[in-house]
């Protein structure tokens, strides 16, 4: 039995052995992918193999897959300076470049009237709520959905979408922007003209190799039904934590969600307090997006969905993945329920 139990897969997934092996192999290549000698060609071939793996996993054949440092850079490249609209439920990497004016209903669904001027996530990292992407959408954040739910970029009708390797068991520090072929996009990083002129700078060959291997493995797991088993565990956990009539809310329960994500709100029990208590008990969970961790504030996602300040500050996110067992989630449920009972006793 593992001494600690990791239940924060939406922040980052554990590194896949396939990615680790691919990265170790790439470390032995000395060449720069832009060099024309044999060593450079070998590095280029490895990078293009990884690009093909990511392209296939995304269902993006015929589109341009541009390697970047991660979803945050991809969001900036796709959104900056375009005057796009978004909702408050978007990740801050997107909302930083857009006008956050689109309405959100109580189930976290966003109304889009002008898709060509809109950035819209497929799945929310905090709640797991899935959006229906309208045809002609300008940009979609596919980061949390990639590898967890079936989709193909070519079916979505988006002009651009982006993903990050570490959400699917690849390395941190590498991601991709997918651009519909023929779409003009000015580079933000200029210099050597790498990545089809969209992103200058010597490519992170080791990270890209790991990304490609992780993408291929993630697609294989999804096709094999690994996330259906995860969904069953999530539902068992949800039932254990929310069906005792003691005031804990499962956010988005009535909406379509990622199969692995559970957002719990227990009004008055601060999310960061829960995270610390669970950490001491041996469980890694989150109070929201990992990019916002350490900031003691109410979730703007939950506020946009209509929750009050106290409730929005009382959220806990549990996100699981393949390999997590029923015994482990039940150990968490027992520890969390004990902590909640202690909190209620002190508050009484």
Secondary structure, DSSP 8 states (H G I E B T S, - for coil): --SSEE-BTTT-----HHHHHHHHHHTT----TT--SHHHHHHHHHHHHHHHHHHHHHT-TTSEEEEES-HHHHHHHHHTTS--EEETTS-HHHHTTSEEEE-B-TTS-B--S-GGGBB--SB-TTT-BB----TT-SEEE-TTTTTTS---HHHHT-SEEEEEGGGTTS-SS-EEEEE-TT-----SS-SS-TGGGTS-S---HHHHHHHHHHHHHHHHHHHTTHHHHHHHHHHHHHHHHHSSSSS-EETTTTS-B-TTEEEEE-TTS-HHHHHHHHHHHTEE-BSS-GGGTT--S--HHHHHTT--HHHHTSEEEEE--TT--HHHHHHHHHHHHHHHHHHHHHH-
